[in-house]
Amino acid sequence: MIESMLNAFRAPDIRRRLLFVLGVLVIYRALSHVLIPGINTDLIKSGASDNSFFSLLSLFSGANIREMSIVGLGLNPYINATIIMQILQSTIPSLQALSREGEYGRNKITSYSRWLSVPLAALQAYGILSYLQATAPSGTPAYTTSFSFEKYESLTMILALTVGSVLLMWLGELITEKGIGNGISFIIFAGIVARIPGAVSGFLTSPDWLELFGFGVIGLVIIFVIIFVQEGQRRIPIQYANRVRGHRVYQGGSTFLPLRVNMAGVIPIIFAISILLFPYQIATYFTTSNVSSVRDVATGIVSWLNPSGPLYISLYFLLTFAFAFFYTFIVFKPDETANNLRKSGGFIPGIRPGQPTEEYLRRVALRITVAGAIFVAAIAVLPYLMGALPMFKNLASAGVGVTIGGTSVLIVVSVVVETMKQLEAQLMMRSYEGFIR
């Protein structure tokens, strides 16, 4: 890995791309320190917004939502818009036909996702600002002015968060176009990694070497398991027959169709968090209602769906497991794959082309997705499971609080591995160009 990085910096074009990515990430981190107008900074310093709800929302915003910066929404609206468009592609025939029109169709759907992310960002901004006002301690105003949708200052705050989210979306696409790797993943990666200095500073204030040792050992094990499963794939052999075109005969060959164990990535976790947080957020608005029955129901929902409660953890695991299957068969379509193999003259040895090939691919994808879904669901609830183990209870009683966010580690490891693959591919391409010259 070190050798690949050194070779990449020696190549002028790759070095230019890497420096561009670094420059965009610096701009993103600078924007994360710009607060939206009208926020009570004393409330932020007192940590009133540092609760479980904001902790879950800050997963994909780099904790900027708890600081109420202009990029506090992160890429949540764009990610949700992309997920909605992918779901609509499987239900609306016109979008499904558009997705099959190659690069033009993909660019059109991406454009729809961008436009959809704008109203989603505005709605999410209003919901979070209202939530911050409802959960502020009594006697501590959340804003320097009273918050309501009709006020000009409130519209300014909503507009600032919306524009910040759109700006992040643009920066991510710039990284994809002029840098290396997926820009959206890089922005999320930078937000997660930005928490490390704060964690190191907190550790140095009261160092506990047993905590550091436990964190290191468990972290290495988790990273190994994530890489092992993420790189795991089922290779289905594909054979191509001899083809005759005009007066020329093209020799057939053999290759394989790779089916990854975890084709859904972290999308199922995003789905599960969005669904579980929606009723929790709505119920929180009514916990201070003047109607006793409404207040009691809202309080019950908040207590049941407490992110550290057993019901939330169980639902989190089950929803992540179910969405892993759902999203996998949105991304991988056995019928289209079988049809493309038949058109190109390819076949799976021992399996007839057409419908038998489609059924075989569906069976194989279903079996390997079981392992991938269990893996993603286990990663999602990993911090809660670790806290329930007796070993970690003893560590907690000894003052050692080891908490590892499995989803964050999954994102960071995936981004690093994919970036290194693209760097190696770029270096390999340069080697081939030199050989041709």
Phi, psi and omega per residue, in radians:
M1 nan -0.757 3.137
I2 -1.125 -0.703 3.124
E3 -1.119 -0.693 3.121
S4 -1.125 -0.700 3.121
M5 -1.137 -0.724 3.120
L6 -1.137 -0.733 3.112
N7 -1.147 -0.594 3.120
A8 -1.151 -0.687 3.138
F9 -1.291 -0.341 3.068
R10 -1.333 -0.439 3.128
A11 -1.457 2.147 -3.056
P12 -1.049 -0.773 -3.084
D13 -1.191 -0.709 3.123
I14 -1.224 -0.665 3.105
R15 -1.088 -0.666 3.116
R16 -1.111 -0.694 3.127
R17 -1.171 -0.739 -3.139
L18 -1.140 -0.723 3.105
L19 -1.152 -0.587 3.088
F20 -1.141 -0.754 3.099
V21 -1.065 -0.758 3.140
L22 -1.099 -0.710 3.127
G23 -1.120 -0.713 3.125
V24 -1.157 -0.690 3.121
L25 -1.153 -0.603 3.075
V26 -1.126 -0.728 3.098
I27 -1.082 -0.727 3.132
Y28 -1.083 -0.763 -3.137
R29 -1.202 -0.538 3.073
A30 -1.181 -0.713 3.123
L31 -1.152 -0.478 -3.112
S32 -1.205 -0.210 3.115
H33 -1.752 0.087 3.109
V34 -1.697 1.969 -3.094
L35 -1.397 2.648 3.066
I36 -1.280 2.661 -3.086
P37 -1.227 2.574 3.043
G38 1.560 0.060 -3.105
I39 -1.537 2.445 3.068
N40 -1.383 1.845 -3.084
T41 -1.173 -0.460 3.103
D42 -1.122 -0.610 3.108
L43 -1.157 -0.679 3.129
I44 -1.165 -0.748 -3.129
K45 -1.149 -0.570 3.136
S46 -1.320 -0.180 3.085
G47 1.354 0.441 -3.119
A48 -1.150 -0.523 -3.124
S49 -1.569 0.061 -3.101
D50 -1.544 1.295 3.136
N51 -2.166 -3.132 -3.059
S52 -1.111 -0.605 -3.127
F53 -1.104 -0.855 3.136
F54 -1.226 -0.474 3.090
S55 -1.122 -0.693 3.110
L56 -1.251 -0.702 3.122
L57 -1.146 -0.547 -3.074
S58 -1.351 -0.018 -3.137
L59 -1.034 -0.735 -3.097
F60 -1.874 0.241 3.062
S61 -2.162 0.108 3.085
G62 1.166 0.567 -3.135
A63 1.146 0.164 3.118
N64 -1.227 -0.381 -3.128
I65 -1.226 -0.551 3.111
R66 -1.312 -0.396 3.061
E67 -1.585 -0.148 3.134
M68 0.973 0.840 3.056
S69 -1.473 2.977 -3.098
I70 -1.186 -0.329 3.065
V71 -1.837 0.484 -3.085
G72 -1.120 -0.538 3.123
L73 -1.249 -0.350 -3.107
G74 1.105 -2.492 3.140
L75 -1.815 0.282 3.135
N76 -0.994 -0.829 3.137
P77 -1.074 -0.717 -3.129
Y78 -1.190 -0.686 3.109
I79 -1.127 -0.760 3.114
N80 -1.120 -0.689 3.107
A81 -1.119 -0.699 3.110
T82 -1.121 -0.723 3.118
I83 -1.116 -0.751 3.137
I84 -1.076 -0.749 -3.138
M85 -1.151 -0.639 3.099
Q86 -1.171 -0.635 3.081
I87 -1.194 -0.715 -3.132
L88 -1.151 -0.502 3.125
Q89 -1.089 -0.544 -3.126
S90 -1.520 -0.109 -3.111
T91 -2.036 -0.478 -3.126
I92 -1.804 2.057 -3.068
P93 -1.048 -0.650 -3.117
S94 -1.132 -0.713 3.089
L95 -1.202 -0.617 3.102
Q96 -1.130 -0.698 3.085
A97 -1.187 -0.634 3.126
L98 -1.161 -0.617 -3.137
S99 -1.193 -0.303 -3.134
R100 -1.670 0.138 -3.124
E101 -1.654 0.470 3.041
G102 1.284 -2.516 -3.062
E103 -1.144 -0.635 3.122
Y104 -1.067 -0.778 3.141
G105 -1.147 -0.717 3.126
R106 -1.120 -0.729 3.114
N107 -1.129 -0.643 3.130
K108 -1.154 -0.766 3.132
I109 -1.162 -0.653 3.073
T110 -1.088 -0.674 3.093
S111 -1.112 -0.717 3.077
Y112 -1.071 -0.689 3.141
S113 -1.125 -0.660 3.120
R114 -1.116 -0.805 -3.132
W115 -1.143 -0.651 3.140
L116 -1.188 -0.506 -3.112
S117 -1.194 -0.405 -3.120
V118 -1.173 -0.956 3.088
P119 -1.133 -0.563 3.085
L120 -1.121 -0.674 3.109
A121 -1.138 -0.723 3.131
A122 -1.119 -0.748 3.126
L123 -1.138 -0.740 3.141
Q124 -1.177 -0.642 3.106
A125 -1.095 -0.788 3.124
Y126 -1.099 -0.721 -3.141
G127 -1.122 -0.738 -3.116
I128 -1.217 -0.710 3.114
L129 -1.131 -0.679 3.085
S130 -1.159 -0.681 3.127
Y131 -1.133 -0.712 3.131
L132 -1.106 -0.664 3.120
Q133 -1.209 -0.676 -3.095
A134 -1.251 -0.516 -3.073
T135 -1.725 0.048 3.121
A136 -1.181 2.491 3.124
P137 -1.058 2.623 -3.131
S138 -1.102 2.333 -3.110
G139 1.549 -0.099 3.130
T140 -2.028 1.835 -3.134
P141 -1.221 2.437 3.133
A142 -1.352 -0.436 -3.072
Y143 -2.305 2.763 3.104
T144 -1.266 -0.327 3.042
T145 -2.233 2.778 3.110
S146 -1.154 2.340 -3.054
F147 -1.628 2.188 2.985
S148 -2.747 2.710 -3.036
F149 -1.153 -0.427 -3.091
E150 -1.405 -0.301 -3.044
K151 -1.413 2.544 -3.129
Y152 -1.130 -0.693 -3.126
E153 -1.119 -0.660 3.120
S154 -1.152 -0.713 3.082
L155 -1.093 -0.597 3.100
T156 -1.137 -0.717 3.117
M157 -1.137 -0.747 3.114
I158 -1.119 -0.730 3.139
L159 -1.131 -0.682 3.140
A160 -1.094 -0.789 3.120
L161 -1.155 -0.678 -3.139
T162 -1.154 -0.811 3.128
V163 -1.110 -0.663 3.102
G164 -1.086 -0.708 3.104
S165 -1.152 -0.728 3.101
V166 -1.137 -0.663 3.105
L167 -1.104 -0.708 3.086
L168 -1.111 -0.695 3.102
M169 -1.046 -0.738 3.126
W170 -1.149 -0.734 3.111
L171 -1.093 -0.693 3.106
G172 -1.108 -0.692 3.119
E173 -1.230 -0.538 3.047
L174 -1.112 -0.703 3.107
I175 -1.112 -0.742 3.129
T176 -1.095 -0.669 -3.063
E177 -1.391 -0.771 -3.000
K178 -1.967 -0.080 -3.141
G179 -1.940 -2.545 3.135
I180 -2.241 2.309 3.108
G181 1.598 -3.073 3.135
N182 -1.504 2.124 -3.056
G183 -1.147 -0.668 3.139
I184 -1.086 -0.752 3.119
S185 -1.134 -0.639 3.136
F186 -1.139 -0.702 3.127
I187 -1.104 -0.785 3.102
I188 -1.105 -0.719 3.119
F189 -1.032 -0.787 -3.130
A190 -1.130 -0.663 3.120
G191 -1.136 -0.640 3.133
I192 -1.279 -0.780 -3.109
V193 -1.154 -0.474 -3.129
A194 -1.116 -0.282 3.122
R195 -1.370 -0.285 -3.039
I196 -1.071 -0.816 3.122
P197 -0.992 -0.678 3.105
G198 -1.127 -0.688 3.109
A199 -1.152 -0.711 3.113
V200 -1.138 -0.720 3.114
S201 -1.106 -0.721 3.093
G202 -1.125 -0.598 3.119
F203 -1.228 -0.693 -3.093
L204 -1.216 -0.427 3.112
T205 -1.161 -0.639 3.059
S206 -2.471 1.374 -3.036
P207 -1.146 2.388 3.064
D208 -2.335 1.834 -3.012
W209 -1.242 -0.432 3.053
L210 -1.163 -0.678 3.075
E211 -1.110 -0.758 3.140
L212 -1.106 -0.726 3.137
F213 -1.147 -0.779 3.121
G214 -1.108 -0.727 3.111
F215 -1.081 -0.753 -3.111
G216 -1.132 -0.796 -3.105
V217 -1.138 -0.849 -3.115
I218 -1.162 -0.655 3.111
G219 -1.090 -0.739 3.123
L220 -1.137 -0.698 3.117
V221 -1.113 -0.771 -3.128
I222 -1.126 -0.735 3.123
I223 -1.093 -0.725 3.116
F224 -1.085 -0.779 -3.120
V225 -1.140 -0.709 -3.129
I226 -1.103 -0.824 3.128
I227 -1.104 -0.714 -3.110
F228 -1.081 -0.754 -3.105
V229 -1.369 -0.712 -3.116
Q230 -1.102 -0.610 3.132
E231 -1.527 -0.125 3.141
G232 -1.247 2.409 -3.128
Q233 -2.653 2.665 3.047
R234 -1.748 2.062 -3.107
R235 -1.679 1.919 3.130
I236 -1.606 2.118 -3.100
P237 -1.164 2.406 3.104
I238 -2.156 2.281 3.131
Q239 -2.020 2.363 3.101
Y240 -1.951 2.293 -3.136
A241 -1.409 2.883 3.062
N242 -1.128 2.406 -3.123
R243 -2.085 2.443 3.130
V244 -1.970 2.085 3.090
R245 -2.195 1.920 -3.058
G246 1.181 -2.175 3.118
H247 -1.781 0.237 -3.102
R248 -2.015 2.504 3.129
V249 -1.961 2.126 3.140
Y250 -1.704 2.182 -3.102
Q251 -1.189 2.323 3.082
G252 -1.284 2.826 -3.131
G253 -2.515 -3.080 -3.139
S254 -2.265 2.494 3.087
T255 -2.575 -2.819 3.128
F256 -2.535 2.710 3.083
L257 -1.834 1.923 -3.106
P258 -1.443 2.181 3.040
L259 -1.977 1.959 -3.091
R260 -1.275 2.583 3.137
V261 -1.131 -0.717 3.126
N262 -2.010 1.437 3.135
M263 -1.367 -0.310 -3.073
A264 -1.485 -0.325 -3.118
G265 1.152 -2.371 -3.134
V266 -1.726 0.093 -3.129
I267 -1.038 -0.733 3.110
P268 -1.027 -0.603 3.113
I269 -1.170 -0.700 3.110
I270 -1.104 -0.762 3.087
F271 -0.985 -0.885 -3.061
A272 -1.102 -0.745 -3.140
I273 -1.110 -0.745 -3.111
S274 -1.085 -0.751 -3.100
I275 -1.227 -0.703 -3.109
L276 -1.281 -0.577 -3.107
L277 -1.360 -0.413 -3.083
F278 -1.097 -0.953 3.108
P279 -1.154 -0.535 3.120
Y280 -1.128 -0.771 -3.126
Q281 -1.185 -0.748 3.136
I282 -1.108 -0.744 -3.120
A283 -1.138 -0.562 -3.132
T284 -1.101 -0.577 3.134
Y285 -1.086 -0.506 -3.031
F286 -1.782 0.129 3.119
T287 -1.233 -0.301 3.105
T288 -1.890 0.388 -3.111
S289 -1.203 2.628 3.094
N290 -1.349 -0.321 3.100
V291 -1.461 2.119 -3.026
S292 -1.118 -0.717 -3.118
S293 -1.133 -0.753 3.111
V294 -1.118 -0.727 3.138
R295 -1.113 -0.687 -3.134
D296 -1.184 -0.755 3.121
V297 -1.106 -0.764 -3.135
A298 -1.116 -0.722 3.120
T299 -1.123 -0.667 3.105
G300 -1.129 -0.733 3.124
I301 -1.119 -0.720 3.133
V302 -1.104 -0.711 -3.140
S303 -1.245 -0.639 3.127
W304 -1.194 -0.722 -3.099
L305 -1.672 0.446 3.052
N306 -1.061 2.202 -3.062
P307 -0.993 -0.270 3.092
S308 -1.822 0.091 -3.128
G309 -1.512 2.803 -3.102
P310 -1.159 -0.617 3.139
L311 -1.133 -0.753 3.128
Y312 -1.096 -0.763 -3.115
I313 -1.104 -0.744 3.139
S314 -1.122 -0.816 3.119
L315 -1.125 -0.653 3.114
Y316 -1.038 -0.804 -3.141
F317 -1.134 -0.825 -3.080
L318 -1.159 -0.742 3.138
L319 -1.157 -0.725 3.101
T320 -1.093 -0.734 3.108
F321 -1.074 -0.784 -3.112
A322 -1.200 -0.731 -3.125
F323 -1.208 -0.423 3.062
A324 -1.086 -0.725 3.071
F325 -1.182 -0.773 -3.089
F326 -1.034 -0.859 -3.064
Y327 -1.295 -0.556 3.128
T328 -1.053 -0.740 -3.102
F329 -1.473 -0.056 2.891
I330 -1.413 -0.720 -3.126
V331 -1.309 -0.818 -3.095
F332 -1.805 2.056 -3.130
K333 -1.945 1.832 -3.108
P334 -1.045 -0.604 -3.120
D335 -1.163 -0.751 3.118
E336 -1.187 -0.682 3.127
T337 -1.116 -0.762 3.121
A338 -1.136 -0.682 3.124
N339 -1.151 -0.725 3.110
N340 -1.141 -0.666 3.085
L341 -1.106 -0.726 -3.131
R342 -1.142 -0.705 -3.133
K343 -1.169 -0.595 -3.122
S344 -1.527 0.042 3.121
G345 1.415 0.302 3.125
G346 -1.737 2.697 3.124
F347 -2.678 2.732 3.061
I348 -1.549 2.180 -3.132
P349 -0.946 2.226 3.138
G350 1.525 -0.071 -3.124
I351 -2.133 2.251 3.124
R352 -1.255 2.529 3.109
P353 -1.138 2.798 3.101
G354 1.655 -2.321 -3.070
Q355 -1.089 -0.735 3.092
P356 -1.057 -0.650 3.104
T357 -1.150 -0.720 3.108
E358 -1.071 -0.778 3.134
E359 -1.142 -0.653 3.129
Y360 -1.147 -0.788 3.128
L361 -1.103 -0.654 3.126
R362 -1.158 -0.696 3.124
R363 -1.138 -0.787 -3.126
V364 -1.117 -0.798 3.134
A365 -1.083 -0.655 -3.141
L366 -1.138 -0.712 -3.103
R367 -1.198 -0.806 -3.091
I368 -1.284 -0.427 3.118
T369 -1.230 -0.454 3.069
V370 -1.032 -0.830 3.116
A371 -1.140 -0.736 3.132
G372 -1.134 -0.670 -3.141
A373 -1.188 -0.722 3.093
I374 -1.093 -0.689 3.137
F375 -1.105 -0.858 -3.112
V376 -1.127 -0.732 3.141
A377 -1.140 -0.670 3.115
A378 -1.170 -0.678 3.093
I379 -1.096 -0.661 -3.100
A380 -1.131 -0.730 -3.074
V381 -1.705 0.170 -3.079
L382 -0.988 -0.814 -3.129
P383 -1.053 -0.635 -3.140
Y384 -1.241 -0.652 3.126
L385 -1.174 -0.676 3.139
M386 -1.111 -0.660 3.138
G387 -1.191 -0.365 -3.130
A388 -1.548 -0.206 -3.119
L389 -1.282 2.478 -3.138
P390 -1.034 -0.645 -3.126
M391 -1.026 -0.757 -3.110
F392 -1.370 -0.396 3.008
K393 -1.162 -0.699 3.087
N394 -1.137 -0.702 3.105
L395 -1.115 -0.678 3.138
A396 -1.146 -0.687 3.116
S397 -1.181 -0.440 3.098
A398 -1.497 0.033 3.119
G399 1.619 0.222 -3.120
V400 -1.895 1.872 3.139
G401 -1.822 1.679 -3.129
V402 -1.654 1.996 3.139
T403 -2.302 2.100 3.135
I404 -2.105 2.110 3.093
G405 -1.359 1.854 -3.082
G406 -1.071 -0.696 -3.140
T407 -1.126 -0.727 3.114
S408 -1.089 -0.768 3.120
V409 -1.108 -0.684 3.116
L410 -1.068 -0.767 3.140
I411 -1.151 -0.817 -3.095
V412 -1.088 -0.832 -3.114
V413 -1.117 -0.735 -3.137
S414 -1.083 -0.760 -3.139
V415 -1.124 -0.757 -3.131
V416 -1.115 -0.777 -3.116
V417 -1.130 -0.789 -3.133
E418 -1.151 -0.659 3.116
T419 -1.141 -0.735 3.113
M420 -1.132 -0.617 3.080
K421 -1.114 -0.736 -3.138
Q422 -1.207 -0.626 3.062
L423 -1.095 -0.783 3.116
E424 -1.120 -0.631 3.097
A425 -1.155 -0.705 3.100
Q426 -1.114 -0.741 3.116
L427 -1.159 -0.679 3.096
M428 -1.112 -0.680 3.119
M429 -1.105 -0.699 3.103
R430 -1.140 -0.619 3.103
S431 -1.130 -0.720 3.113
Y432 -1.148 -0.681 3.127
E433 -1.116 -0.687 3.091
G434 -1.133 -0.673 3.111
F435 -1.137 -0.684 -3.141
I436 -1.161 -0.710 3.107
R437 -1.102 nan nan
